[in-house]
Structure formats: C-alpha cells, structure tokens
C-alpha cells in the first residue's frame, strides 16, 4: 500500500503479504458498513488489525472494540502491537502511558480500544483530534447486542476528512443471531460476497489463509468427523444451526482404561458452596488424535472441604493416579485450595476471566469427546448445559454450567493456549 506523505511520516510501501487475499480490497474501502463473517483461522482479525495500523499512519482515528474490556490486552491490543513490530513500524508510534490501551501515531492518527461492557467509558471516548472517530472495528461481533453496535456508531459523530466506516468481524455462530436477521435476511446473499452502496460483506474460511500450518488445518478439519455442526461454522464459515445443547456430539462408550493407559491424566476441580456442588473430573487426553476420554468424577455438597478432598483421594487411588498429579481448580476459594494441599493434592488455579467459558467451550468442541457410559453423572450434565437465548431468540450465552462440567472445563487449562482456542494464531 502506498501512503501519501503525512507530516513527518514518509511514504511507505507495505507488502500485500501482511493481508490475506480476500481482505486486500478493504485497504481503500468506501463502504459505510463492512461485515466479515467467516470460519476460524481465516485471517480476518490478523489482516484487519494490520490495516488499522496503516489507517492510523494515514491520519485516521481507529476505535477497536470488544464486548468485554478485560479481554482487550491479550487479544486486539496484542495483535496491534505484534503487527506494528512485524511491519517494522515501531518508530512511528508512541504509547500513551496514562491510557495504556491507547496507541498514538506521532503527530497523525490514533488507535483506541474500548470494551462496551464499560458503558460510561464507551460514552465518553473521543478522538484525540478535533475530528471524529473515522473507523470502528468490532471484534467478535456476535458477542455484541444491536444496542452495543448503535452506541459504537454514535462515537463517529462529527466531521472527518476520511470516509467513515464500521467493520464487524465474527464467526456466524447461529442463524438465530440478530446480525443475520438485520443484515443478511433482506439482501440477495449468495454465501460468499455482497456489495451495495453502503454495505460490503466478505466471507472467508481457513482455506483463504496462507499462513496456517498443517497442524492448524488438521485441527479445523478434525471437526468434520466429530462435530459437523461446528465445522459448518468454524470450518466453512456458514451460519450455524446450533441447537439447545452446548455439547451436541458426545459419544457414550464403555471406556477400556487399559487400552489408553499411556495417555496422560487430566484432572479438574470446581468449588461450590452452600447451594452448588464441589466437583472433581477425571479424563485422559489423546492430543495427537484430538480425543478426550471423560472417565469419572465425583460431586459433594457442603461447606466443609475435607470430605470432598477425601472423596478425590479415594477416586484417584481407585484409578491408580498419583496424588502428585496436577489438578486445575476454580479460583473462587483459596481456602479450599489450602485444604486440598493439606490432603496431599497438587492443585493449581485454572485460567479464568471474562470470555473464558466460551474459549474453553471452543477448545473442547474441537475435540472428539468420549464419555464413560457407566457414569450417568456426565450424561445428565451434558443434557442440562444449554445455550441461553434472549426474548428475540438470539443466543446470548449459556445457562449455568453444571458443576461437574465446570470441573471438566478447568481440567484442560494446560492445553488451552491462545493457539488451541482460536484454531490457529492467524485467526
């Protein structure tokens, strides 16, 4: 991209390799609204965040939004910082030390970040310049409500010498979503590309991304066999037909432990309280074949953790699991952790935070899950764990996760790095 000279910023030539092919036309986009539905690892965010850097160099003010502000530091902000470094543009940017999530190009444009969960911050955010915010990017747009998007577009009020644009990036998780109803149902959408005077839609899949490894591709294509509904969304980038159940493709079998004895144990705890159960989950994981064997578990209701710790030890001894084996736990009760340690259990806090439940679900459904048919505890929990809808039928999250499945989710914290939960680095 050839940029005109702006103040002290020289004309730069940036290779097209920094943007996956379907998105290159967006460098000079004139449409008011751009929607980028697609599968996982299609390079949507990877490409657009690097364009945002160049737009700031042109003099634009770019606002990048996430639903939950706490997720920004390790997602969009990190992607921007990586892009600036990769393209060798660090000398053209400075970081505002007071507002840690604001990047300012020296003397020209800016990149700002906001979480729409902080309503007051969202309403008060302004361009550092006299002109308005030119470009708004909504990352994981399906997490936003229609009202959230309206508020973001309101931040673009005022004069600007640049064409104002809104860019929404998302996986089309459910055909019930408001985005489909509002933007797609009233146009002649062919499933790949659409364009009119104000709206531009570009669908993409992992096949459009030249930066994926063979392992990344295998991870996505493994969904074909054990979770075709998720492959439809995260592989093909098509509107999903996700039913009520969060986990729709559980295979129930009589698991032969001896046949998988070489696989590592995966252990997790969810602490309850007065009304919720303490729960302990035991699995084995075949990482090479992306297969989870959910073997056994136990629940205990009560504020005293000693009986729960005793039940865990009994179950671990039954399966000949070393008491030194690592157990990932909920972070809600540090006192409980201390009691577990006193009973000789090796516990460590699982990674939690806003949006972590969805990321854990994404990881788990990217694997084949075989549940022990002899443990009805799990089958009833899977049947109770469902997607939650608003009054208009849009999926807005999940209901309360059954305690044994929360322990199951936490147990895989070791494997849930950013690459595994996003189906590849260049998502």
C-alpha positions in Angstrom: 0.0 0.0 0.0 1.5 3.4 -1.0 0.7 6.0 1.6 0.9 9.7 0.9 3.4 11.7 3.0 1.8 13.0 6.1 3.8 15.4 8.3 6.9 13.6 9.4 5.7 10.2 8.3 7.4 9.1 5.0 5.7 7.4 2.1 5.7 3.7 3.0 5.5 0.6 0.8 3.9 -2.3 2.7 3.8 -5.8 1.2 0.5 -7.4 0.5 1.7 -10.5 2.3 0.6 -8.8 5.6 -3.1 -9.1 4.5 -4.8 -12.3 3.4 -6.1 -12.0 -0.2 -9.9 -11.7 0.4 -9.4 -8.7 2.6 -6.9 -6.6 0.5 -9.7 -4.6 -1.2 -10.5 -3.2 2.3 -7.4 -1.1 2.3 -9.2 1.5 0.2 -12.8 0.7 1.2 -15.5 3.2 0.6 -18.5 1.3 2.2 -20.0 2.6 5.4 -20.5 -0.9 6.8 -18.2 -3.9 6.2 -19.1 -7.3 7.6 -16.5 -10.1 7.7 -18.2 -13.4 8.6 -16.1 -16.5 8.3 -14.6 -19.6 9.7 -11.9 -19.8 12.3 -8.3 -19.1 11.2 -9.4 -17.3 8.1 -7.1 -14.4 8.9 -9.9 -11.9 9.4 -8.6 -10.2 12.5 -4.9 -10.7 11.6 -5.4 -8.8 8.3 -7.8 -6.0 9.6 -5.6 -5.2 12.6 -2.6 -4.6 10.3 -4.8 -2.4 8.1 -5.8 -0.5 11.2 -2.1 0.3 11.8 -1.8 1.7 8.2 -5.0 3.7 8.6 -3.6 5.3 11.7 -0.5 6.3 9.7 -2.8 7.9 7.1 -4.2 10.1 9.9 -7.3 8.1 10.8 -8.6 7.6 14.3 -9.5 3.9 14.7 -11.6 2.6 17.6 -11.3 -1.2 18.2 -14.0 -2.7 20.4 -14.5 -5.9 22.3 -17.6 -6.9 24.3 -15.6 -7.4 27.4 -12.9 -4.8 28.1 -10.8 -7.2 30.1 -10.1 -9.3 27.0 -8.5 -6.5 25.1 -5.0 -6.7 26.4 -4.4 -10.2 25.3 -6.4 -10.0 22.0 -6.8 -6.9 19.9 -4.2 -4.8 21.7 -1.6 -7.7 21.5 -2.4 -8.1 17.8 -1.8 -4.4 17.1 1.5 -4.4 18.9 2.6 -7.6 17.0 1.6 -6.0 13.7 3.5 -2.8 14.3 6.6 -4.9 15.2 6.2 -7.3 12.2 5.9 -4.5 9.7 8.8 -2.6 11.1 6.7 0.5 12.1 7.6 0.8 15.8 9.4 4.1 15.3 6.2 5.8 14.0 4.1 5.0 17.1 4.2 6.0 20.8 2.2 4.5 23.7 0.3 6.8 25.9 1.5 5.9 29.4 -1.6 7.2 31.1 -4.1 5.4 28.9 -2.3 2.1 28.5 -4.7 0.9 25.8 -4.3 3.9 23.5 -1.7 4.0 20.7 -0.9 7.3 19.0 0.9 7.7 15.8 3.4 10.5 16.2 1.5 13.6 15.0 -1.1 11.9 12.9 -3.7 9.2 13.6 -4.6 7.1 16.6 -5.7 3.6 17.6 -8.0 3.4 20.6 -9.5 0.4 22.4 -12.7 0.1 24.4 -14.9 -2.6 26.0 -18.6 -2.0 25.5 -19.3 -3.5 29.0 -18.0 -0.2 30.4 -20.9 2.0 29.3 -19.5 5.2 30.8 -16.1 4.8 29.2 -17.8 4.0 25.9 -19.9 7.1 26.0 -17.0 9.3 27.0 -14.5 8.0 24.5 -13.4 10.7 22.0 -10.9 11.1 19.2 -7.7 12.8 20.4 -8.0 15.1 17.4 -10.7 17.7 16.6 -12.2 15.4 14.0 -14.3 12.4 14.8 -13.5 8.7 15.1 -13.2 7.6 11.4 -13.2 3.8 11.7 -14.8 1.4 14.2 -13.8 -2.3 14.3 -16.0 -4.7 16.3 -14.0 -7.9 17.1 -16.1 -11.0 17.8 -19.2 -9.0 16.7 -21.6 -11.8 17.6 -20.9 -11.1 21.3 -22.4 -7.6 20.8 -26.1 -6.6 21.0 -27.7 -4.4 18.4 -27.7 -1.6 21.0 -23.9 -2.0 21.5 -23.3 -1.5 17.8 -25.5 1.5 17.7 -23.5 3.1 20.6 -20.3 2.4 18.7 -21.5 4.1 15.6 -22.6 7.1 17.6 -18.9 7.5 18.6 -18.4 8.5 14.9 -20.4 11.7 15.1 -18.7 14.9 13.8 -16.7 16.0 10.9 -14.0 13.9 9.3 -11.9 14.2 6.1 -12.0 10.4 5.8 -14.8 8.1 4.8 -16.4 6.7 8.0 -16.6 3.0 8.2 -17.7 0.3 10.6 -16.1 -3.2 10.4 -17.6 -6.2 12.1 -15.5 -9.4 12.4 -17.2 -12.6 13.5 -17.8 -16.4 13.2 -21.5 -16.8 12.1 -22.4 -18.9 15.2 -26.1 -19.2 14.8 -28.7 -18.5 12.2 -30.9 -17.1 15.0 -28.5 -14.3 15.7 -29.6 -10.7 15.3 -26.8 -9.9 12.8 -28.2 -12.4 10.3 -31.7 -11.0 10.7 -30.7 -7.4 10.5 -28.0 -7.5 7.7 -28.4 -10.8 5.8 -32.1 -11.8 5.5 -33.1 -8.8 3.4 -30.3 -9.0 0.8 -29.5 -11.3 -2.1 -26.8 -13.1 -0.2 -25.0 -15.8 -2.2 -23.0 -17.1 0.7 -19.7 -15.6 -0.4 -19.8 -11.9 -1.3 -22.2 -9.0 -1.3 -21.9 -5.3 -2.2 -24.3 -2.3 -2.5 -23.9 1.4 -1.9 -23.4 1.2 1.8 -22.8 -2.5 2.7 -20.0 -4.9 1.8 -19.8 -8.5 3.0 -16.8 -10.8 2.5 -17.0 -14.4 3.8 -13.7 -16.3 4.3 -12.5 -19.6 5.6 -9.2 -21.2 6.7 -8.6 -22.1 3.1 -8.1 -18.4 2.4 -5.3 -18.1 4.9 -1.8 -18.7 3.5 -0.2 -18.5 7.0 -1.6 -21.7 8.6 0.5 -24.7 9.5 -0.6 -28.3 8.7 -1.4 -28.7 12.4 -3.8 -25.7 12.3 -5.6 -27.1 9.2 -5.8 -30.6 10.8 -7.4 -29.1 13.9 -10.2 -27.4 11.9 -10.8 -30.3 9.6 -11.0 -32.7 12.5 -14.3 -31.1 13.3 -15.8 -32.7 10.1 -15.9 -36.1 11.8 -16.8 -35.5 15.4 -18.7 -32.2 15.3 -20.1 -31.4 11.9 -22.2 -28.5 13.2 -19.1 -26.7 14.5 -17.3 -27.5 11.3 -20.1 -25.7 9.4 -19.4 -22.5 11.5 -15.7 -22.7 12.3 -14.6 -24.5 9.2 -16.9 -23.4 6.4 -17.9 -20.0 7.8 -21.6 -20.7 7.2 -24.4 -19.7 9.5 -24.6 -22.3 12.2 -27.7 -24.3 13.1 -26.7 -24.8 16.8 -29.3 -26.5 18.8 -30.1 -26.1 22.5 -27.2 -28.2 23.8 -23.7 -26.7 24.2 -22.1 -30.1 23.6 -24.1 -31.8 20.9 -21.8 -34.6 19.8 -20.9 -36.6 22.9 -20.1 -40.3 22.2 -21.1 -42.6 25.1 -19.0 -45.7 25.4 -17.7 -48.2 27.9 -14.2 -46.9 28.1 -11.4 -49.5 28.3 -8.9 -47.8 30.6 -6.2 -50.3 29.9 -6.3 -49.6 26.2 -5.5 -45.9 26.8 -3.2 -46.3 29.9 -0.3 -44.4 28.2 -2.4 -41.3 27.8 -2.0 -38.5 30.4 -4.5 -37.9 33.2 -6.4 -34.6 33.1 -7.9 -33.5 36.4 -10.1 -30.6 37.4 -12.0 -29.2 40.4 -14.9 -26.8 40.6 -15.6 -25.4 44.1 -19.2 -25.0 45.0 -20.7 -23.5 48.2 -23.9 -23.7 50.1 -26.1 -24.5 47.1 -23.6 -25.6 44.4 -21.7 -28.9 44.4 -18.0 -29.2 44.7 -17.0 -31.3 41.7 -14.0 -33.3 40.6 -13.4 -34.5 37.0 -11.1 -37.2 35.6 -10.2 -37.5 31.9 -7.5 -38.8 29.6 -6.4 -36.9 26.5 -5.2 -38.2 23.2 -3.7 -34.9 21.9 -2.5 -36.5 18.6 -5.9 -37.7 17.6 -7.7 -34.9 19.5 -9.8 -37.2 21.5 -10.9 -36.7 25.1 -11.9 -39.6 27.3 -14.1 -38.4 30.1 -13.8 -41.2 32.6 -15.2 -40.4 36.0 -15.9 -37.8 38.6 -17.5 -37.0 41.9 -19.6 -34.3 43.5 -20.0 -33.2 47.1 -22.4 -30.7 48.6 -21.3 -28.8 51.7 -19.2 -26.1 53.0 -16.7 -28.5 54.6 -14.0 -29.3 52.0 -12.3 -32.2 53.9 -14.9 -34.8 53.0 -14.6 -33.6 49.3 -10.8 -34.0 49.4 -11.2 -37.5 50.9 -13.5 -38.5 48.0 -11.0 -37.2 45.5 -8.2 -39.2 47.1 -10.3 -42.3 47.1 -11.2 -41.9 43.4 -7.6 -41.2 42.4 -6.3 -44.3 44.3 -9.0 -46.4 42.6 -7.6 -45.4 39.1 -4.0 -45.6 40.4 -3.5 -41.9 39.8 -0.5 -40.4 41.6 -1.6 -37.9 44.3 1.1 -35.6 42.9 -0.7 -35.3 39.6 -1.6 -31.7 38.8 -5.3 -30.7 39.4 -6.6 -27.4 37.9 -9.1 -25.7 40.2 -11.6 -23.0 40.2 -10.2 -19.7 41.6 -13.2 -18.9 43.8 -11.9 -20.2 47.1 -8.3 -20.1 48.1 -9.1 -21.6 51.5 -10.3 -24.7 49.6 -7.0 -24.9 47.8 -5.1 -24.9 51.1 -7.2 -27.7 52.4 -6.6 -29.7 49.2 -2.9 -29.2 49.6 -3.1 -30.4 53.3 -4.6 -33.6 52.0 -1.6 -34.1 49.7 -3.3 -32.9 46.5 -1.3 -30.9 43.9 -3.7 -28.0 42.9 -3.2 -25.0 40.6 -5.6 -22.3 39.6 -7.2 -22.6 36.2 -7.1 -19.6 33.8 -10.3 -17.7 34.1 -11.7 -14.3 33.2 -14.3 -12.6 31.0 -14.9 -14.7 27.9 -13.0 -17.7 29.3 -16.0 -20.0 29.3 -16.6 -19.6 25.6 -12.9 -20.1 24.8 -13.0 -23.3 26.9 -16.1 -24.5 25.0 -14.4 -23.8 21.7 -11.4 -25.9 22.7 -13.5 -28.8 24.0 -15.8 -29.0 21.0 -12.8 -29.0 18.7 -12.0 -32.5 20.1 -13.9 -35.7 19.9 -15.4 -36.3 23.4 -15.9 -39.9 24.5 -17.9 -40.1 27.8 -17.9 -43.2 30.0 -21.4 -44.6 29.6 -21.2 -46.1 33.1 -21.1 -42.6 34.6 -24.6 -41.1 34.4 -23.3 -38.0 36.2 -21.9 -36.7 32.9 -24.8 -37.6 30.6 -27.3 -35.7 32.8 -24.9 -32.7 33.0 -24.4 -32.5 29.2 -28.2 -32.5 28.8 -28.6 -29.7 31.3 -25.9 -27.4 29.7 -27.7 -25.4 27.0 -27.4 -22.2 25.1 -29.3 -19.2 26.5 -31.4 -17.0 24.2 -32.9 -13.5 24.7 -36.6 -12.7 24.1 -36.0 -12.4 20.4 -34.4 -15.9 20.1 -30.8 -14.7 19.8 -28.1 -16.8 21.5 -26.5 -14.6 24.2 -24.5 -17.2 26.2 -25.1 -20.3 28.2 -27.1 -21.2 31.2 -25.4 -22.0 34.5 -22.8 -24.7 33.7 -23.3 -27.9 35.7 -20.6 -28.2 38.4 -19.1 -31.4 37.0 -18.7 -29.9 33.6 -17.1 -26.7 35.0 -14.5 -29.0 36.6 -14.2 -30.8 33.2 -13.6 -27.4 31.5 -11.0 -26.2 34.1 -9.1 -29.5 33.9 -7.9 -28.7 30.3 -6.3 -25.4 31.2 -2.9 -26.8 30.4 -3.9 -27.3 26.7 -5.9 -24.1 26.3 -3.3 -21.7 25.0 -4.3 -19.0 22.5 -3.5 -21.1 19.5 -5.7 -24.0 20.5 -8.7 -21.9 21.5 -8.6 -19.8 18.4 -7.9 -22.7 16.0 -4.6 -21.1 14.9 -2.6 -18.0 15.5 -3.8 -16.1 12.5 -7.5 -16.2 13.3 
